[in-house]
Amino acid sequence: MSKEPNQTPKTTSRLFIGIRPPVDAQAFLDDLCTHHKKKMHPQVSNRIRWTGRQNRHLTLAFLGQTPNEKIPPIQSGLEEIAKSTAKFEGHISSITPFPQNNSKVLAVELTCSPELLKAHEDCKRLIMNLGMEPEKLDYRPHITLARCQDGFSSLFTAALDNPLWLDNIILYQSNPAPESSHYQSLFEAGLAGAGDAR
């Protein structure tokens, strides 16, 4: 059987490295989504795909399509990063269409603290050490809350002030689905002082 022209070989996986928000932050994000749903006209709200708790994450680095043989060394590298990184406090600073005012993503942005920037740079260094090319975009830490083909241009950026503890690092696999992608944890480690690696 011939392959479709754009079919992804099964020898690769679409990967990224991220952090799962803690339970109290998830509750805050739930309340935030509920608040904005109530403000929207039902016809608008019905066209929006809201991100469930199981898919919410803070991306540290995006790897994209990655050969599966690189997964074990990536896991080993993340374990080393986790051992040398203490859990730290992040800060949700705004809710906004992301990355621009007319974008199709609604997200909360986090302040890019020195600790968060170091975690991002450590992940980029791991990617380069394994012979891969990291993204060249400026790092803007955020958690996606919703997606809409019509965009969120009617929603203005609003300032927020909510702390959250960041205590894990996860290698995620992105699996496409009809409605939205599902993010599967392939490896998770607690940051130093946050529990044993799992």
Rosetta constraint file for C-alpha pairs under 8 A:
AtomPair CA 3 CA 7 HARMONIC 6.46 0.50
AtomPair CA 8 CA 12 HARMONIC 7.48 0.50
AtomPair CA 11 CA 67 HARMONIC 5.99 0.50
AtomPair CA 11 CA 68 HARMONIC 5.77 0.50
AtomPair CA 12 CA 65 HARMONIC 5.88 0.50
AtomPair CA 12 CA 66 HARMONIC 5.09 0.50
AtomPair CA 12 CA 67 HARMONIC 4.30 0.50
AtomPair CA 12 CA 68 HARMONIC 5.07 0.50
AtomPair CA 13 CA 64 HARMONIC 7.64 0.50
AtomPair CA 13 CA 65 HARMONIC 5.27 0.50
AtomPair CA 13 CA 66 HARMONIC 5.30 0.50
AtomPair CA 13 CA 67 HARMONIC 6.55 0.50
AtomPair CA 13 CA 68 HARMONIC 6.28 0.50
AtomPair CA 13 CA 173 HARMONIC 6.65 0.50
AtomPair CA 13 CA 174 HARMONIC 7.71 0.50
AtomPair CA 14 CA 63 HARMONIC 7.19 0.50
AtomPair CA 14 CA 64 HARMONIC 4.79 0.50
AtomPair CA 14 CA 65 HARMONIC 4.26 0.50
AtomPair CA 14 CA 66 HARMONIC 6.07 0.50
AtomPair CA 14 CA 173 HARMONIC 5.68 0.50
AtomPair CA 14 CA 174 HARMONIC 5.49 0.50
AtomPair CA 14 CA 175 HARMONIC 7.52 0.50
AtomPair CA 15 CA 62 HARMONIC 6.68 0.50
AtomPair CA 15 CA 63 HARMONIC 5.33 0.50
AtomPair CA 15 CA 64 HARMONIC 5.24 0.50
AtomPair CA 15 CA 65 HARMONIC 6.44 0.50
AtomPair CA 15 CA 66 HARMONIC 6.63 0.50
AtomPair CA 15 CA 171 HARMONIC 7.04 0.50
AtomPair CA 15 CA 172 HARMONIC 5.61 0.50
AtomPair CA 15 CA 173 HARMONIC 4.64 0.50
AtomPair CA 15 CA 174 HARMONIC 6.09 0.50
AtomPair CA 16 CA 59 HARMONIC 7.15 0.50
AtomPair CA 16 CA 60 HARMONIC 7.72 0.50
AtomPair CA 16 CA 61 HARMONIC 5.84 0.50
AtomPair CA 16 CA 62 HARMONIC 4.30 0.50
AtomPair CA 16 CA 63 HARMONIC 5.11 0.50
AtomPair CA 16 CA 64 HARMONIC 6.66 0.50
AtomPair CA 16 CA 171 HARMONIC 6.06 0.50
AtomPair CA 16 CA 172 HARMONIC 5.36 0.50
AtomPair CA 16 CA 173 HARMONIC 6.66 0.50
AtomPair CA 16 CA 174 HARMONIC 7.76 0.50
AtomPair CA 17 CA 59 HARMONIC 5.98 0.50
AtomPair CA 17 CA 60 HARMONIC 5.44 0.50
AtomPair CA 17 CA 61 HARMONIC 5.17 0.50
AtomPair CA 17 CA 62 HARMONIC 6.27 0.50
AtomPair CA 17 CA 63 HARMONIC 7.65 0.50
AtomPair CA 17 CA 123 HARMONIC 7.65 0.50
AtomPair CA 17 CA 169 HARMONIC 7.14 0.50
AtomPair CA 17 CA 170 HARMONIC 5.67 0.50
AtomPair CA 17 CA 171 HARMONIC 4.71 0.50
AtomPair CA 17 CA 172 HARMONIC 5.94 0.50
AtomPair CA 18 CA 57 HARMONIC 6.14 0.50
AtomPair CA 18 CA 58 HARMONIC 5.26 0.50
AtomPair CA 18 CA 59 HARMONIC 4.15 0.50
AtomPair CA 18 CA 60 HARMONIC 4.88 0.50
AtomPair CA 18 CA 61 HARMONIC 6.88 0.50
AtomPair CA 18 CA 169 HARMONIC 5.90 0.50
AtomPair CA 18 CA 170 HARMONIC 5.32 0.50
AtomPair CA 18 CA 171 HARMONIC 6.60 0.50
AtomPair CA 18 CA 172 HARMONIC 7.11 0.50
AtomPair CA 19 CA 57 HARMONIC 5.55 0.50
AtomPair CA 19 CA 58 HARMONIC 5.02 0.50
AtomPair CA 19 CA 59 HARMONIC 6.48 0.50
AtomPair CA 19 CA 60 HARMONIC 7.25 0.50
AtomPair CA 19 CA 166 HARMONIC 6.99 0.50
AtomPair CA 19 CA 167 HARMONIC 7.73 0.50
AtomPair CA 19 CA 168 HARMONIC 5.74 0.50
AtomPair CA 19 CA 169 HARMONIC 5.06 0.50
AtomPair CA 19 CA 170 HARMONIC 5.92 0.50
AtomPair CA 20 CA 56 HARMONIC 6.75 0.50
AtomPair CA 20 CA 57 HARMONIC 4.81 0.50
AtomPair CA 20 CA 58 HARMONIC 6.46 0.50
AtomPair CA 20 CA 166 HARMONIC 7.78 0.50
AtomPair CA 20 CA 168 HARMONIC 6.87 0.50
AtomPair CA 20 CA 169 HARMONIC 7.59 0.50
AtomPair CA 20 CA 170 HARMONIC 7.56 0.50
AtomPair CA 21 CA 25 HARMONIC 5.99 0.50
AtomPair CA 21 CA 26 HARMONIC 6.25 0.50
AtomPair CA 21 CA 56 HARMONIC 7.22 0.50
AtomPair CA 21 CA 57 HARMONIC 6.25 0.50
AtomPair CA 21 CA 58 HARMONIC 7.26 0.50
AtomPair CA 21 CA 164 HARMONIC 7.53 0.50
AtomPair CA 21 CA 165 HARMONIC 7.76 0.50
AtomPair CA 21 CA 166 HARMONIC 6.84 0.50
AtomPair CA 22 CA 26 HARMONIC 6.23 0.50
AtomPair CA 22 CA 164 HARMONIC 7.19 0.50
AtomPair CA 22 CA 165 HARMONIC 6.81 0.50
AtomPair CA 22 CA 166 HARMONIC 7.24 0.50
AtomPair CA 23 CA 27 HARMONIC 6.34 0.50
AtomPair CA 24 CA 28 HARMONIC 6.39 0.50
AtomPair CA 24 CA 164 HARMONIC 7.76 0.50
AtomPair CA 25 CA 29 HARMONIC 6.21 0.50
AtomPair CA 25 CA 163 HARMONIC 7.98 0.50
AtomPair CA 25 CA 164 HARMONIC 5.95 0.50
AtomPair CA 26 CA 30 HARMONIC 6.08 0.50
AtomPair CA 26 CA 53 HARMONIC 6.76 0.50
AtomPair CA 27 CA 31 HARMONIC 6.30 0.50
AtomPair CA 28 CA 32 HARMONIC 6.20 0.50
AtomPair CA 29 CA 33 HARMONIC 6.13 0.50
AtomPair CA 29 CA 145 HARMONIC 7.88 0.50
AtomPair CA 30 CA 34 HARMONIC 6.22 0.50
AtomPair CA 31 CA 35 HARMONIC 6.09 0.50
AtomPair CA 32 CA 36 HARMONIC 6.43 0.50
AtomPair CA 33 CA 37 HARMONIC 6.08 0.50
AtomPair CA 33 CA 145 HARMONIC 7.30 0.50
AtomPair CA 34 CA 38 HARMONIC 6.33 0.50
AtomPair CA 35 CA 39 HARMONIC 6.66 0.50
AtomPair CA 36 CA 40 HARMONIC 6.43 0.50
AtomPair CA 37 CA 45 HARMONIC 6.33 0.50
AtomPair CA 40 CA 44 HARMONIC 6.37 0.50
AtomPair CA 40 CA 45 HARMONIC 5.93 0.50
AtomPair CA 41 CA 45 HARMONIC 6.20 0.50
AtomPair CA 42 CA 46 HARMONIC 5.96 0.50
AtomPair CA 43 CA 47 HARMONIC 6.89 0.50
AtomPair CA 44 CA 48 HARMONIC 6.96 0.50
AtomPair CA 47 CA 148 HARMONIC 6.37 0.50
AtomPair CA 47 CA 149 HARMONIC 7.84 0.50
AtomPair CA 48 CA 146 HARMONIC 6.58 0.50
AtomPair CA 48 CA 147 HARMONIC 5.82 0.50
AtomPair CA 48 CA 148 HARMONIC 4.82 0.50
AtomPair CA 48 CA 149 HARMONIC 7.92 0.50
AtomPair CA 49 CA 146 HARMONIC 5.49 0.50
AtomPair CA 49 CA 147 HARMONIC 5.27 0.50
AtomPair CA 49 CA 148 HARMONIC 6.40 0.50
AtomPair CA 49 CA 180 HARMONIC 7.98 0.50
AtomPair CA 50 CA 145 HARMONIC 5.97 0.50
AtomPair CA 50 CA 146 HARMONIC 4.21 0.50
AtomPair CA 50 CA 147 HARMONIC 6.54 0.50
AtomPair CA 51 CA 55 HARMONIC 6.21 0.50
AtomPair CA 51 CA 56 HARMONIC 6.39 0.50
AtomPair CA 51 CA 144 HARMONIC 6.98 0.50
AtomPair CA 51 CA 145 HARMONIC 5.17 0.50
AtomPair CA 51 CA 146 HARMONIC 5.34 0.50
AtomPair CA 51 CA 147 HARMONIC 7.90 0.50
AtomPair CA 52 CA 56 HARMONIC 6.46 0.50
AtomPair CA 54 CA 183 HARMONIC 7.83 0.50
AtomPair CA 55 CA 182 HARMONIC 6.65 0.50
AtomPair CA 55 CA 183 HARMONIC 5.80 0.50
AtomPair CA 56 CA 143 HARMONIC 6.47 0.50
AtomPair CA 56 CA 144 HARMONIC 6.65 0.50
AtomPair CA 56 CA 145 HARMONIC 7.34 0.50
AtomPair CA 57 CA 143 HARMONIC 5.72 0.50
AtomPair CA 57 CA 144 HARMONIC 7.47 0.50
AtomPair CA 58 CA 141 HARMONIC 6.64 0.50
AtomPair CA 58 CA 142 HARMONIC 5.84 0.50
AtomPair CA 58 CA 143 HARMONIC 5.13 0.50
AtomPair CA 59 CA 141 HARMONIC 6.85 0.50
AtomPair CA 59 CA 142 HARMONIC 7.23 0.50
AtomPair CA 59 CA 143 HARMONIC 7.59 0.50
AtomPair CA 60 CA 119 HARMONIC 7.05 0.50
AtomPair CA 60 CA 120 HARMONIC 4.99 0.50
AtomPair CA 60 CA 123 HARMONIC 6.98 0.50
AtomPair CA 60 CA 141 HARMONIC 7.51 0.50
AtomPair CA 61 CA 120 HARMONIC 6.34 0.50
AtomPair CA 61 CA 123 HARMONIC 6.23 0.50
AtomPair CA 61 CA 124 HARMONIC 6.58 0.50
AtomPair CA 61 CA 134 HARMONIC 7.47 0.50
AtomPair CA 61 CA 135 HARMONIC 7.59 0.50
AtomPair CA 62 CA 134 HARMONIC 7.05 0.50
AtomPair CA 62 CA 135 HARMONIC 6.73 0.50
AtomPair CA 63 CA 127 HARMONIC 7.52 0.50
AtomPair CA 63 CA 133 HARMONIC 7.95 0.50
AtomPair CA 63 CA 134 HARMONIC 6.57 0.50
AtomPair CA 63 CA 135 HARMONIC 7.74 0.50
AtomPair CA 66 CA 70 HARMONIC 7.10 0.50
AtomPair CA 67 CA 71 HARMONIC 7.50 0.50
AtomPair CA 70 CA 74 HARMONIC 6.20 0.50
AtomPair CA 70 CA 130 HARMONIC 7.71 0.50
AtomPair CA 71 CA 75 HARMONIC 6.16 0.50
AtomPair CA 72 CA 76 HARMONIC 6.27 0.50
AtomPair CA 73 CA 77 HARMONIC 6.05 0.50
AtomPair CA 73 CA 130 HARMONIC 7.91 0.50
AtomPair CA 74 CA 78 HARMONIC 6.16 0.50
AtomPair CA 74 CA 126 HARMONIC 7.41 0.50
AtomPair CA 74 CA 127 HARMONIC 7.81 0.50
AtomPair CA 74 CA 130 HARMONIC 7.94 0.50
AtomPair CA 75 CA 79 HARMONIC 6.16 0.50
AtomPair CA 75 CA 171 HARMONIC 7.28 0.50
AtomPair CA 75 CA 187 HARMONIC 6.52 0.50
AtomPair CA 76 CA 80 HARMONIC 6.45 0.50
AtomPair CA 77 CA 81 HARMONIC 6.33 0.50
AtomPair CA 77 CA 126 HARMONIC 6.47 0.50
AtomPair CA 78 CA 82 HARMONIC 6.06 0.50
AtomPair CA 78 CA 123 HARMONIC 7.68 0.50
AtomPair CA 78 CA 169 HARMONIC 7.28 0.50
AtomPair CA 78 CA 170 HARMONIC 7.96 0.50
AtomPair CA 78 CA 189 HARMONIC 7.60 0.50
AtomPair CA 79 CA 83 HARMONIC 6.26 0.50
AtomPair CA 79 CA 189 HARMONIC 6.29 0.50
AtomPair CA 79 CA 197 HARMONIC 7.41 0.50
AtomPair CA 80 CA 84 HARMONIC 6.45 0.50
AtomPair CA 81 CA 85 HARMONIC 6.08 0.50
AtomPair CA 81 CA 119 HARMONIC 7.98 0.50
AtomPair CA 81 CA 122 HARMONIC 7.09 0.50
AtomPair CA 82 CA 86 HARMONIC 7.58 0.50
AtomPair CA 82 CA 168 HARMONIC 7.54 0.50
AtomPair CA 82 CA 169 HARMONIC 6.83 0.50
AtomPair CA 82 CA 189 HARMONIC 6.29 0.50
AtomPair CA 82 CA 190 HARMONIC 6.35 0.50
AtomPair CA 82 CA 191 HARMONIC 4.54 0.50
AtomPair CA 82 CA 192 HARMONIC 6.09 0.50
AtomPair CA 83 CA 191 HARMONIC 6.28 0.50
AtomPair CA 83 CA 192 HARMONIC 5.28 0.50
AtomPair CA 84 CA 191 HARMONIC 7.72 0.50
AtomPair CA 84 CA 192 HARMONIC 6.55 0.50
AtomPair CA 85 CA 119 HARMONIC 7.78 0.50
AtomPair CA 85 CA 191 HARMONIC 5.66 0.50
AtomPair CA 85 CA 192 HARMONIC 5.62 0.50
AtomPair CA 86 CA 167 HARMONIC 7.62 0.50
AtomPair CA 86 CA 191 HARMONIC 5.41 0.50
AtomPair CA 86 CA 192 HARMONIC 4.49 0.50
AtomPair CA 86 CA 193 HARMONIC 6.18 0.50
AtomPair CA 86 CA 194 HARMONIC 7.69 0.50
AtomPair CA 87 CA 165 HARMONIC 7.03 0.50
AtomPair CA 87 CA 166 HARMONIC 5.68 0.50
AtomPair CA 87 CA 167 HARMONIC 4.52 0.50
AtomPair CA 87 CA 168 HARMONIC 7.46 0.50
AtomPair CA 87 CA 191 HARMONIC 5.33 0.50
AtomPair CA 87 CA 192 HARMONIC 6.25 0.50
AtomPair CA 87 CA 193 HARMONIC 6.60 0.50
AtomPair CA 87 CA 194 HARMONIC 6.35 0.50
AtomPair CA 88 CA 115 HARMONIC 7.05 0.50
AtomPair CA 88 CA 165 HARMONIC 5.78 0.50
AtomPair CA 88 CA 166 HARMONIC 5.49 0.50
AtomPair CA 88 CA 167 HARMONIC 6.77 0.50
AtomPair CA 89 CA 163 HARMONIC 6.62 0.50
AtomPair CA 89 CA 164 HARMONIC 5.64 0.50
AtomPair CA 89 CA 165 HARMONIC 4.39 0.50
AtomPair CA 89 CA 166 HARMONIC 5.95 0.50
AtomPair CA 90 CA 110 HARMONIC 6.97 0.50
AtomPair CA 90 CA 111 HARMONIC 7.12 0.50
AtomPair CA 90 CA 113 HARMONIC 7.30 0.50
AtomPair CA 90 CA 116 HARMONIC 7.51 0.50
AtomPair CA 90 CA 163 HARMONIC 5.72 0.50
AtomPair CA 90 CA 164 HARMONIC 5.17 0.50
AtomPair CA 90 CA 165 HARMONIC 5.89 0.50
AtomPair CA 90 CA 166 HARMONIC 6.45 0.50
AtomPair CA 91 CA 110 HARMONIC 5.41 0.50
AtomPair CA 91 CA 111 HARMONIC 5.68 0.50
AtomPair CA 91 CA 161 HARMONIC 7.07 0.50
AtomPair CA 91 CA 162 HARMONIC 5.75 0.50
AtomPair CA 91 CA 163 HARMONIC 4.36 0.50
AtomPair CA 91 CA 164 HARMONIC 5.98 0.50
AtomPair CA 92 CA 108 HARMONIC 6.55 0.50
AtomPair CA 92 CA 109 HARMONIC 5.84 0.50
AtomPair CA 92 CA 110 HARMONIC 4.35 0.50
AtomPair CA 92 CA 111 HARMONIC 6.48 0.50
AtomPair CA 92 CA 160 HARMONIC 6.38 0.50
AtomPair CA 92 CA 161 HARMONIC 5.99 0.50
AtomPair CA 92 CA 162 HARMONIC 5.12 0.50
AtomPair CA 92 CA 163 HARMONIC 6.10 0.50
AtomPair CA 92 CA 164 HARMONIC 7.45 0.50
AtomPair CA 93 CA 108 HARMONIC 7.29 0.50
AtomPair CA 93 CA 109 HARMONIC 5.88 0.50
AtomPair CA 93 CA 110 HARMONIC 5.39 0.50
AtomPair CA 93 CA 111 HARMONIC 6.13 0.50
AtomPair CA 93 CA 159 HARMONIC 5.89 0.50
AtomPair CA 93 CA 160 HARMONIC 4.67 0.50
AtomPair CA 93 CA 161 HARMONIC 5.36 0.50
AtomPair CA 93 CA 162 HARMONIC 6.92 0.50
AtomPair CA 94 CA 108 HARMONIC 5.48 0.50
AtomPair CA 94 CA 109 HARMONIC 5.39 0.50
AtomPair CA 94 CA 110 HARMONIC 7.24 0.50
AtomPair CA 94 CA 157 HARMONIC 6.74 0.50
AtomPair CA 94 CA 158 HARMONIC 5.53 0.50
AtomPair CA 94 CA 159 HARMONIC 4.33 0.50
AtomPair CA 94 CA 160 HARMONIC 4.61 0.50
AtomPair CA 94 CA 161 HARMONIC 7.48 0.50
AtomPair CA 95 CA 106 HARMONIC 7.32 0.50
AtomPair CA 95 CA 107 HARMONIC 5.68 0.50
AtomPair CA 95 CA 108 HARMONIC 4.23 0.50
AtomPair CA 95 CA 109 HARMONIC 6.30 0.50
AtomPair CA 95 CA 157 HARMONIC 5.70 0.50
AtomPair CA 95 CA 158 HARMONIC 5.49 0.50
AtomPair CA 95 CA 159 HARMONIC 6.65 0.50
AtomPair CA 95 CA 160 HARMONIC 6.95 0.50
AtomPair CA 96 CA 101 HARMONIC 7.47 0.50
AtomPair CA 96 CA 106 HARMONIC 5.84 0.50
AtomPair CA 96 CA 107 HARMONIC 5.61 0.50
AtomPair CA 96 CA 108 HARMONIC 6.23 0.50
AtomPair CA 96 CA 109 HARMONIC 7.42 0.50
AtomPair CA 96 CA 155 HARMONIC 7.38 0.50
AtomPair CA 96 CA 156 HARMONIC 6.56 0.50
AtomPair CA 96 CA 157 HARMONIC 4.38 0.50
AtomPair CA 96 CA 158 HARMONIC 6.67 0.50
AtomPair CA 97 CA 101 HARMONIC 5.23 0.50
AtomPair CA 97 CA 102 HARMONIC 6.75 0.50
AtomPair CA 97 CA 103 HARMONIC 5.62 0.50
AtomPair CA 97 CA 104 HARMONIC 7.08 0.50
AtomPair CA 97 CA 105 HARMONIC 5.65 0.50
AtomPair CA 97 CA 106 HARMONIC 4.51 0.50
AtomPair CA 97 CA 107 HARMONIC 6.21 0.50
AtomPair CA 97 CA 151 HARMONIC 7.81 0.50
AtomPair CA 97 CA 152 HARMONIC 5.73 0.50
AtomPair CA 97 CA 153 HARMONIC 7.04 0.50
AtomPair CA 97 CA 155 HARMONIC 7.21 0.50
AtomPair CA 97 CA 156 HARMONIC 7.62 0.50
AtomPair CA 97 CA 157 HARMONIC 7.04 0.50
AtomPair CA 98 CA 103 HARMONIC 5.60 0.50
AtomPair CA 98 CA 104 HARMONIC 7.32 0.50
AtomPair CA 98 CA 105 HARMONIC 5.31 0.50
AtomPair CA 98 CA 106 HARMONIC 5.77 0.50
AtomPair CA 98 CA 107 HARMONIC 6.02 0.50
AtomPair CA 99 CA 103 HARMONIC 6.29 0.50
AtomPair CA 99 CA 105 HARMONIC 7.57 0.50
AtomPair CA 101 CA 152 HARMONIC 7.12 0.50
AtomPair CA 101 CA 153 HARMONIC 5.47 0.50
AtomPair CA 101 CA 156 HARMONIC 7.65 0.50
AtomPair CA 102 CA 151 HARMONIC 5.73 0.50
AtomPair CA 102 CA 152 HARMONIC 6.00 0.50
AtomPair CA 102 CA 153 HARMONIC 4.59 0.50
AtomPair CA 103 CA 151 HARMONIC 5.21 0.50
AtomPair CA 103 CA 152 HARMONIC 6.27 0.50
AtomPair CA 103 CA 153 HARMONIC 7.09 0.50
AtomPair CA 104 CA 147 HARMONIC 5.52 0.50
AtomPair CA 104 CA 148 HARMONIC 5.09 0.50
AtomPair CA 104 CA 149 HARMONIC 5.66 0.50
AtomPair CA 104 CA 150 HARMONIC 6.56 0.50
AtomPair CA 104 CA 151 HARMONIC 3.93 0.50
AtomPair CA 104 CA 152 HARMONIC 6.09 0.50
AtomPair CA 105 CA 144 HARMONIC 6.81 0.50
AtomPair CA 105 CA 145 HARMONIC 7.58 0.50
AtomPair CA 105 CA 146 HARMONIC 5.88 0.50
AtomPair CA 105 CA 147 HARMONIC 4.60 0.50
AtomPair CA 105 CA 148 HARMONIC 6.57 0.50
AtomPair CA 105 CA 151 HARMONIC 6.85 0.50
AtomPair CA 105 CA 152 HARMONIC 7.14 0.50
AtomPair CA 106 CA 144 HARMONIC 6.04 0.50
AtomPair CA 106 CA 145 HARMONIC 5.56 0.50
AtomPair CA 106 CA 146 HARMONIC 5.12 0.50
AtomPair CA 106 CA 147 HARMONIC 6.22 0.50
AtomPair CA 106 CA 152 HARMONIC 6.81 0.50
AtomPair CA 107 CA 142 HARMONIC 6.25 0.50
AtomPair CA 107 CA 143 HARMONIC 5.43 0.50
AtomPair CA 107 CA 144 HARMONIC 4.30 0.50
AtomPair CA 107 CA 145 HARMONIC 5.08 0.50
AtomPair CA 107 CA 146 HARMONIC 6.99 0.50
AtomPair CA 108 CA 142 HARMONIC 5.49 0.50
AtomPair CA 108 CA 143 HARMONIC 5.41 0.50
AtomPair CA 108 CA 144 HARMONIC 6.66 0.50
AtomPair CA 108 CA 145 HARMONIC 7.23 0.50
AtomPair CA 109 CA 140 HARMONIC 7.36 0.50
AtomPair CA 109 CA 141 HARMONIC 5.93 0.50
AtomPair CA 109 CA 142 HARMONIC 4.23 0.50
AtomPair CA 109 CA 143 HARMONIC 6.60 0.50
AtomPair CA 110 CA 140 HARMONIC 7.70 0.50
AtomPair CA 110 CA 141 HARMONIC 5.41 0.50
AtomPair CA 110 CA 142 HARMONIC 5.63 0.50
AtomPair CA 111 CA 141 HARMONIC 7.22 0.50
AtomPair CA 112 CA 116 HARMONIC 5.99 0.50
AtomPair CA 112 CA 117 HARMONIC 6.10 0.50
AtomPair CA 112 CA 140 HARMONIC 7.04 0.50
AtomPair CA 112 CA 141 HARMONIC 6.45 0.50
AtomPair CA 113 CA 117 HARMONIC 6.09 0.50
AtomPair CA 114 CA 118 HARMONIC 6.05 0.50
AtomPair CA 115 CA 119 HARMONIC 6.35 0.50
AtomPair CA 116 CA 120 HARMONIC 6.29 0.50
AtomPair CA 117 CA 121 HARMONIC 6.13 0.50
AtomPair CA 117 CA 139 HARMONIC 7.95 0.50
AtomPair CA 118 CA 122 HARMONIC 5.99 0.50
AtomPair CA 119 CA 123 HARMONIC 6.34 0.50
AtomPair CA 120 CA 124 HARMONIC 6.31 0.50
AtomPair CA 120 CA 139 HARMONIC 7.92 0.50
AtomPair CA 121 CA 125 HARMONIC 6.12 0.50
AtomPair CA 122 CA 126 HARMONIC 6.29 0.50
AtomPair CA 123 CA 127 HARMONIC 6.29 0.50
AtomPair CA 124 CA 128 HARMONIC 6.30 0.50
AtomPair CA 124 CA 134 HARMONIC 5.87 0.50
AtomPair CA 125 CA 129 HARMONIC 6.07 0.50
AtomPair CA 126 CA 130 HARMONIC 6.40 0.50
AtomPair CA 127 CA 131 HARMONIC 6.74 0.50
AtomPair CA 127 CA 132 HARMONIC 5.44 0.50
AtomPair CA 127 CA 133 HARMONIC 6.73 0.50
AtomPair CA 127 CA 134 HARMONIC 6.26 0.50
AtomPair CA 128 CA 132 HARMONIC 5.08 0.50
AtomPair CA 128 CA 133 HARMONIC 5.92 0.50
AtomPair CA 128 CA 134 HARMONIC 6.75 0.50
AtomPair CA 147 CA 151 HARMONIC 7.59 0.50
AtomPair CA 148 CA 152 HARMONIC 7.21 0.50
AtomPair CA 167 CA 190 HARMONIC 5.88 0.50
AtomPair CA 167 CA 191 HARMONIC 5.18 0.50
AtomPair CA 167 CA 192 HARMONIC 8.00 0.50
AtomPair CA 167 CA 194 HARMONIC 5.68 0.50
AtomPair CA 168 CA 188 HARMONIC 6.96 0.50
AtomPair CA 168 CA 189 HARMONIC 5.71 0.50
AtomPair CA 168 CA 190 HARMONIC 4.34 0.50
AtomPair CA 168 CA 191 HARMONIC 5.14 0.50
AtomPair CA 168 CA 194 HARMONIC 7.38 0.50
AtomPair CA 169 CA 188 HARMONIC 5.81 0.50
AtomPair CA 169 CA 189 HARMONIC 5.52 0.50
AtomPair CA 169 CA 190 HARMONIC 6.45 0.50
AtomPair CA 169 CA 191 HARMONIC 6.91 0.50
AtomPair CA 170 CA 185 HARMONIC 6.47 0.50
AtomPair CA 170 CA 186 HARMONIC 7.42 0.50
AtomPair CA 170 CA 187 HARMONIC 5.61 0.50
AtomPair CA 170 CA 188 HARMONIC 4.37 0.50
AtomPair CA 170 CA 189 HARMONIC 6.54 0.50
AtomPair CA 171 CA 185 HARMONIC 5.95 0.50
AtomPair CA 171 CA 186 HARMONIC 5.55 0.50
AtomPair CA 171 CA 187 HARMONIC 5.15 0.50
AtomPair CA 171 CA 188 HARMONIC 6.49 0.50
AtomPair CA 172 CA 183 HARMONIC 6.04 0.50
AtomPair CA 172 CA 184 HARMONIC 5.42 0.50
AtomPair CA 172 CA 185 HARMONIC 4.61 0.50
AtomPair CA 172 CA 186 HARMONIC 5.69 0.50
AtomPair CA 172 CA 187 HARMONIC 7.32 0.50
AtomPair CA 173 CA 183 HARMONIC 5.60 0.50
AtomPair CA 173 CA 184 HARMONIC 5.10 0.50
AtomPair CA 173 CA 185 HARMONIC 6.40 0.50
AtomPair CA 173 CA 186 HARMONIC 6.62 0.50
AtomPair CA 174 CA 181 HARMONIC 6.25 0.50
AtomPair CA 174 CA 182 HARMONIC 5.87 0.50
AtomPair CA 174 CA 183 HARMONIC 4.69 0.50
AtomPair CA 174 CA 184 HARMONIC 6.46 0.50
AtomPair CA 175 CA 181 HARMONIC 5.40 0.50
AtomPair CA 175 CA 182 HARMONIC 5.09 0.50
AtomPair CA 175 CA 183 HARMONIC 6.17 0.50
AtomPair CA 175 CA 184 HARMONIC 7.37 0.50
AtomPair CA 176 CA 180 HARMONIC 6.54 0.50
AtomPair CA 176 CA 181 HARMONIC 4.26 0.50
AtomPair CA 176 CA 182 HARMONIC 6.29 0.50
AtomPair CA 177 CA 181 HARMONIC 5.04 0.50
AtomPair CA 177 CA 182 HARMONIC 6.69 0.50
AtomPair CA 187 CA 198 HARMONIC 7.33 0.50
AtomPair CA 188 CA 197 HARMONIC 6.63 0.50
AtomPair CA 188 CA 198 HARMONIC 5.62 0.50
AtomPair CA 189 CA 196 HARMONIC 6.94 0.50
AtomPair CA 189 CA 197 HARMONIC 4.05 0.50
AtomPair CA 189 CA 198 HARMONIC 5.45 0.50
AtomPair CA 190 CA 194 HARMONIC 5.17 0.50
AtomPair CA 190 CA 195 HARMONIC 5.35 0.50
AtomPair CA 190 CA 196 HARMONIC 5.83 0.50
AtomPair CA 190 CA 197 HARMONIC 5.22 0.50
AtomPair CA 190 CA 198 HARMONIC 7.40 0.50
AtomPair CA 191 CA 195 HARMONIC 7.17 0.50
